[in-house]
Structure formats: structure tokens, C-alpha cells
Amino acid sequence: MDVVIVGAGVIGLTIAWRSAARGLNVTIVDRHPASEASHVAAGMLAPVGELAYGEERLLRLGIDSRDRYPAFVAELEELTGHDTGYRDDGTVQVAFDTDDLAFLDDLRRFQETLGLPATALSGRECRRLEPMLAPSVRGGLLAERDGSIDPRRLTGALLSAVERSGVTLVRQNVTRVLVEGDRAVGVRTEAGEDLRADQIVLATGAWTHRLEGLPRDVVPVIRPVKGQVVRLRTRVPFLTRTTRGVVRGSSIYLVPRSDGEVVVGATQEEMGYDTTVTAGGLWELLRDARELIPGITELEFVEVSAGLRPGSPDNAPLLGPAALSGLSLATGHFRNGVLLTPVTGDVMAEALITGRLPDVARAFSPERFAEEISA
């Protein structure tokens, strides 16, 4: 085979689909496809709404990927007949008190320095957009081109797409990367089967360093960052678009679905590989959500879950060939895995075929950590 991809979340599945569509013979290996971070994620497509200082390069990559989503979804839905729950109706970000509003004002000025459209809203204008917001909301920002998608529907569509594209899905865990000399030549499954290929791609998220066989100086540390998420349901209109809030300095988001689900998230906890759902995490989410939208407590409780985001040393993705010949990385997406899915699939397929990472992703090559991981 040409390529073995380890990991069948949104990233691995998309790379498999895009690579197979360009003629590569692809096998993807994962005991439980679409069951980790992709299953827990809320699915915000909000590079502008989630802009942070010092992440200008990541912002540009996020905008590029967000703008690929309409064509990406159209192609995927036409191929599979699956509805992905894609929405492009904007994101509103609101402030609970005057200090939170000052933070959003600073963010708006920062957005303007980057040439981004930044629409400031008064409290009344926020409530006109989202009538369920509390009267105490002081103001906010509107990112008109941001949106959302349902990751669970998206991964369902991608699983169908890889099947229709001739990708082989092996439902096993990978325990070891096989290395001969200075080259990765395959992987070993938990059943003891060796799968050999010309190129190996690790789309293993926070679990990358659980793989045996990798030389120490090949992959920078990918740490797990825990996020707890609550799912609620409403039978009456509640929110019309993704709503992000700043409540006494803490961030929270609510993502509505067309079927009445409302996703509330997410905590950010450096707790290793712990995925325990805690009373404290649940309380914090519902407390802050209630401050912004008092009616949230009347919604039906559906689920609370925890996932592990893969955080690289600079919280930006690792894309493209690694220092070990035959090995490529598509991991470290942190909180932006779903957002960066289309661009990751395209650039990785291009790199696997040509050996060159496209310009849009060159700043995210694993080479940027070469000195650090060899120290």
C-alpha cells in the first residue's frame, strides 16, 4: 500500500479521503473510529471569534480552512448523502460585565490591526440578535463569516466517504511504529499484524506519544488538554447562532444545532490523560452559561463528556514530513481540529503525493521544533 494513516478522527479520515481521491492506496487504522476528541468537540468554525494574541499565523490558516468549508461540505454531502450540520450564520461574542467588555474592546482593536472586519455591538444589539441573552449583557462583537458544524455528523459522513473511495479501514489499535534503519516502514497492530507502506501518517492526536518505536528526536511532545462539554436539548427556538461569552474573565460557548441540541463548553484542564467528568467542571459550565442566558436551566439535559485536545508546544498543528524518512505528522491541532480539517486534508494529501508541503502550511511543519526535540 502507499499510505497507512494511524487515527480515524476528523483529521485522519479527511486525509484518507483526500489522498484516496488523488489515487493513493490508503489504509487507515483505528480500533474505535471517530470516538475520541472528534466525538466530544462542539464544532465551532470560528477563527476570528477565537483569535488570541500571538496566534496571527494560526489565524490565517484557520481563515483559509474556514473558507474551504462550503466546497468541502458540498462535495462530502453529495458523495455520501449525509447532512453534516454545517452552518455559516456567524458567531456573536458577548461580555457579561464592564471588565469583560473592555477585554472585547481590546480584541476588536486587535482584529482591526489585522484587517479583520470587527463589528462592535451594544447590549441591546446583542439581544436583538439573540433574544435569550440576559439583560445584563453589556455588549459584544459579531464575526459574520464564522460558523459551526456537527462533528459527529461530519465523522459519520467521512466514514462513508472513505469507504466509497476504496480506503481500507482496519479496526485495531496501533501499538508500534516500525522503523528500519533511518526510515519508518509500517505499523504493528495490537493483534500483532504488521502493516507496511511507503508512507506512515500519525493523526493520533493526544495519543501520539503512547506509540512505541518512535525515535526520541522525531516528534515534539503532544500533551493532552482535557475539555468537558455539556449537551442540552430544546424543543423551542433558543439560539440562532454560535454564542461565545466572557463571564468575569472566563470563556464559554454555546453552539446550537438544527435538531434542537445546544452544546455548552468547554473547560480547559491540564490533567494528563484523565477523562473523568467532574461535578466542578459541569457546575462551572452551567454557572457561566446561566449568567449569559438564564433560560439555559430550563433545557433538557442530554449528556456530559470529556475529551483530550492534542496540544503541541506552541498550540499550533504539526503538518507534514517528520525528521524520520517515511513518517508524516498531522497532529497537535489543540482546540482547532475541526476548524482545520479541510486545509489539513488538502495539504497532507499534496505532501504525500509530491513530498512538498504547500505554502499555506509551511509555517506549521514539524521542522520548526527540530532543535528543541533533538536537545
QUIRA-V93375 format. One record per pair of residues at least 4 apart in sequence whose ideal C-beta (glycine too) atoms are under 6 Angstrom apart, sorted by the first residue. I is the first residue (numbers start at 1). J is the second residue. D is the distance in whole Angstrom. If there is no record, write none. Layout:
i=I j=J d=D
i=I j=J d=D
This chain:
i=1 j=25 d=5
i=1 j=27 d=5
i=1 j=197 d=5
i=2 j=24 d=4
i=2 j=25 d=4
i=2 j=198 d=5
i=3 j=19 d=6
i=3 j=24 d=5
i=3 j=26 d=5
i=3 j=197 d=6
i=3 j=199 d=5
i=3 j=352 d=6
i=4 j=27 d=5
i=4 j=187 d=6
i=4 j=195 d=5
i=4 j=197 d=4
i=4 j=200 d=5
i=5 j=12 d=5
i=5 j=15 d=6
i=5 j=16 d=5
i=5 j=28 d=4
i=5 j=201 d=4
i=5 j=203 d=6
i=6 j=29 d=5
i=6 j=174 d=5
i=6 j=187 d=6
i=6 j=202 d=5
i=6 j=204 d=5
i=7 j=12 d=4
i=7 j=30 d=6
i=7 j=203 d=4
i=7 j=204 d=4
i=8 j=12 d=5
i=8 j=13 d=5
i=8 j=28 d=5
i=8 j=30 d=4
i=8 j=33 d=4
i=9 j=36 d=6
i=9 j=38 d=4
i=10 j=38 d=5
i=10 j=155 d=6
i=10 j=338 d=6
i=10 j=341 d=5
i=11 j=203 d=5
i=11 j=330 d=5
i=11 j=344 d=6
i=12 j=28 d=6
i=12 j=203 d=3
i=13 j=158 d=4
i=13 j=162 d=6
i=14 j=341 d=5
i=14 j=345 d=3
i=15 j=19 d=6
i=15 j=330 d=6
i=15 j=345 d=5
i=15 j=348 d=5
i=16 j=26 d=5
i=16 j=28 d=5
i=16 j=162 d=5
i=16 j=167 d=5
i=17 j=161 d=5
i=17 j=162 d=5
i=17 j=165 d=6
i=18 j=345 d=4
i=18 j=349 d=4
i=19 j=24 d=4
i=19 j=26 d=5
i=19 j=349 d=5
i=19 j=352 d=6
i=20 j=26 d=5
i=20 j=165 d=4
i=20 j=166 d=6
i=20 j=167 d=5
i=21 j=165 d=6
i=22 j=349 d=6
i=22 j=353 d=6
i=26 j=167 d=5
i=27 j=168 d=4
i=28 j=167 d=6
i=28 j=169 d=6
i=29 j=170 d=4
i=29 j=174 d=5
i=31 j=171 d=6
i=31 j=172 d=6
i=31 j=173 d=4
i=34 j=38 d=5
i=34 j=39 d=6
i=34 j=155 d=4
i=35 j=39 d=5
i=37 j=41 d=6
i=37 j=205 d=6
i=37 j=307 d=4
i=38 j=151 d=5
i=38 j=155 d=5
i=40 j=229 d=6
i=40 j=305 d=5
i=40 j=307 d=3
i=41 j=151 d=4
i=41 j=338 d=5
i=42 j=255 d=5
i=42 j=263 d=4
i=42 j=265 d=5
i=43 j=148 d=5
i=43 j=149 d=5
i=43 j=150 d=6
i=43 j=151 d=5
i=43 j=338 d=5
i=44 j=148 d=5
i=44 j=242 d=6
i=45 j=66 d=5
i=45 j=147 d=5
i=45 j=148 d=6
i=45 j=339 d=5
i=46 j=50 d=5
i=46 j=91 d=5
i=46 j=146 d=4
i=47 j=59 d=6
i=47 j=62 d=3
i=47 j=63 d=5
i=47 j=66 d=6
i=48 j=116 d=6
i=48 j=143 d=4
i=48 j=146 d=6
i=49 j=91 d=4
i=49 j=93 d=5
i=49 j=143 d=5
i=49 j=146 d=5
i=49 j=244 d=6
i=51 j=59 d=6
i=55 j=59 d=6
i=57 j=363 d=5
i=58 j=316 d=5
i=62 j=339 d=5
i=64 j=343 d=5
i=64 j=360 d=6
i=65 j=339 d=6
i=65 j=340 d=5
i=65 j=342 d=5
i=65 j=343 d=4
i=68 j=72 d=5
i=68 j=342 d=4
i=68 j=343 d=6
i=69 j=73 d=6
i=69 j=342 d=6
i=72 j=342 d=4
i=73 j=77 d=6
i=73 j=84 d=5
i=73 j=86 d=4
i=76 j=157 d=5
i=76 j=161 d=6
i=79 j=161 d=6
i=80 j=157 d=5
i=80 j=160 d=4
i=80 j=161 d=5
i=82 j=156 d=6
i=82 j=157 d=4
i=84 j=149 d=6
i=84 j=153 d=5
i=84 j=154 d=5
i=84 j=157 d=5
i=85 j=149 d=6
i=85 j=150 d=3
i=85 j=153 d=5
i=85 j=257 d=6
i=86 j=149 d=5
i=87 j=147 d=5
i=87 j=148 d=5
i=88 j=147 d=4
i=89 j=241 d=5
i=90 j=144 d=5
i=90 j=146 d=6
i=90 j=241 d=5
i=91 j=143 d=5
i=91 j=146 d=4
i=91 j=242 d=4
i=92 j=129 d=6
i=92 j=140 d=6
i=92 j=142 d=5
i=92 j=243 d=5
i=93 j=140 d=5
i=93 j=141 d=5
i=93 j=244 d=4
i=94 j=126 d=5
i=94 j=137 d=5
i=94 j=140 d=4
i=94 j=245 d=5
i=95 j=100 d=4
i=95 j=101 d=4
i=95 j=104 d=5
i=95 j=138 d=5
i=95 j=139 d=6
i=95 j=140 d=6
i=95 j=246 d=5
i=96 j=100 d=5
i=96 j=247 d=4
i=96 j=291 d=6
i=100 j=246 d=4
i=101 j=138 d=4
i=101 j=139 d=5
i=103 j=246 d=6
i=104 j=141 d=6
i=108 j=118 d=4
i=108 j=120 d=6
i=108 j=141 d=6
i=111 j=116 d=4
i=111 j=118 d=4
i=112 j=118 d=5
i=119 j=142 d=4
i=121 j=125 d=4
i=121 j=126 d=5
i=121 j=139 d=6
i=121 j=140 d=5
i=121 j=142 d=6
i=122 j=139 d=5
i=123 j=137 d=5
i=123 j=138 d=5
i=123 j=139 d=5
i=126 j=133 d=6
i=126 j=137 d=5
i=126 j=140 d=5
i=127 j=131 d=6
i=127 j=133 d=5
i=130 j=243 d=6
i=132 j=293 d=5
i=132 j=295 d=5
i=133 j=137 d=5
i=134 j=292 d=6
i=134 j=294 d=6
i=148 j=242 d=5
i=148 j=255 d=5
i=149 j=154 d=6
i=150 j=257 d=6
i=151 j=338 d=5
i=162 j=167 d=4
i=172 j=189 d=4
i=172 j=190 d=6
i=172 j=191 d=6
i=173 j=190 d=4
i=174 j=187 d=5
i=174 j=189 d=6
i=175 j=188 d=6
i=175 j=190 d=5
i=176 j=188 d=4
i=176 j=212 d=4
i=176 j=213 d=4
i=177 j=184 d=6
i=177 j=187 d=6
i=177 j=211 d=6
i=177 j=213 d=4
i=177 j=214 d=5
i=178 j=185 d=5
i=178 j=186 d=4
i=179 j=184 d=6
i=179 j=213 d=6
i=180 j=185 d=5
i=182 j=325 d=6
i=183 j=325 d=4
i=183 j=326 d=5
i=184 j=200 d=5
i=184 j=324 d=5
i=184 j=326 d=4
i=184 j=327 d=4
i=185 j=196 d=6
i=186 j=194 d=6
i=186 j=195 d=5
i=186 j=196 d=4
i=186 j=197 d=6
i=187 j=195 d=5
i=188 j=194 d=5
i=189 j=193 d=5
i=199 j=326 d=6
i=199 j=352 d=6
i=200 j=327 d=5
i=201 j=328 d=5
i=201 j=330 d=6
i=202 j=208 d=6
i=202 j=329 d=5
i=202 j=331 d=6
i=203 j=330 d=4
i=204 j=208 d=5
i=205 j=310 d=4
i=205 j=331 d=6
i=206 j=224 d=4
i=206 j=308 d=4
i=206 j=310 d=4
i=208 j=222 d=5
i=208 j=331 d=5
i=214 j=218 d=5
i=214 j=219 d=6
i=217 j=373 d=5
i=217 j=374 d=4
i=218 j=322 d=5
i=218 j=323 d=5
i=218 j=324 d=5
i=220 j=313 d=6
i=220 j=369 d=4
i=220 j=373 d=5
i=222 j=310 d=5
i=222 j=312 d=6
i=222 j=331 d=6
i=222 j=332 d=5
i=223 j=311 d=5
i=224 j=273 d=5
i=224 j=308 d=4
i=225 j=309 d=4
i=225 j=311 d=5
i=226 j=269 d=4
i=226 j=271 d=5
i=226 j=306 d=6
i=226 j=308 d=6
i=227 j=266 d=4
i=227 j=267 d=6
i=227 j=307 d=6
i=227 j=309 d=6
i=228 j=267 d=4
i=228 j=281 d=4
i=228 j=306 d=5
i=229 j=265 d=4
i=229 j=266 d=5
i=229 j=305 d=6
i=230 j=264 d=4
i=230 j=285 d=5
i=230 j=304 d=5
i=231 j=261 d=6
i=231 j=263 d=6
i=231 j=302 d=4
i=231 j=303 d=4
i=232 j=262 d=5
i=232 j=299 d=4
i=232 j=302 d=6
i=233 j=260 d=5
i=233 j=261 d=5
i=233 j=300 d=4
i=233 j=302 d=5
i=234 j=238 d=4
i=234 j=260 d=5
i=234 j=299 d=5
i=239 j=243 d=6
i=239 j=256 d=4
i=242 j=255 d=5
i=243 j=254 d=5
i=244 j=253 d=5
i=245 j=252 d=5
i=245 j=292 d=4
i=246 j=251 d=6
i=247 j=288 d=4
i=247 j=291 d=5
i=250 j=288 d=6
i=252 j=288 d=4
i=252 j=289 d=6
i=254 j=262 d=6
i=254 j=264 d=5
i=255 j=263 d=4
i=256 j=262 d=5
i=257 j=261 d=4
i=264 j=285 d=5
i=264 j=289 d=5
i=267 j=281 d=5
i=275 j=306 d=5
i=277 j=304 d=5
i=277 j=306 d=5
i=282 j=304 d=6
i=283 j=287 d=6
i=289 j=296 d=5
i=290 j=294 d=6
i=290 j=296 d=5
i=290 j=297 d=6
i=309 j=334 d=5
i=309 j=335 d=6
i=310 j=331 d=5
i=310 j=332 d=5
i=311 j=315 d=6
i=311 j=334 d=5
i=312 j=318 d=6
i=312 j=332 d=3
i=315 j=334 d=5
i=316 j=364 d=6
i=317 j=332 d=5
i=317 j=333 d=5
i=317 j=364 d=5
i=318 j=329 d=4
i=318 j=331 d=5
i=318 j=332 d=4
i=318 j=366 d=5
i=319 j=330 d=6
i=319 j=361 d=5
i=319 j=364 d=5
i=320 j=328 d=6
i=320 j=351 d=5
i=320 j=357 d=4
i=320 j=365 d=5
i=321 j=328 d=5
i=322 j=327 d=4
i=322 j=329 d=5
i=322 j=366 d=5
i=329 j=366 d=5
i=330 j=344 d=6
i=330 j=348 d=5
i=333 j=337 d=4
i=333 j=340 d=6
i=336 j=340 d=5
i=340 j=344 d=5
i=344 j=348 d=6
i=347 j=358 d=5
i=347 j=361 d=4
i=350 j=354 d=6
i=350 j=358 d=5
i=351 j=357 d=5
i=357 j=361 d=5
i=357 j=362 d=5
i=357 j=365 d=6
i=369 j=373 d=5
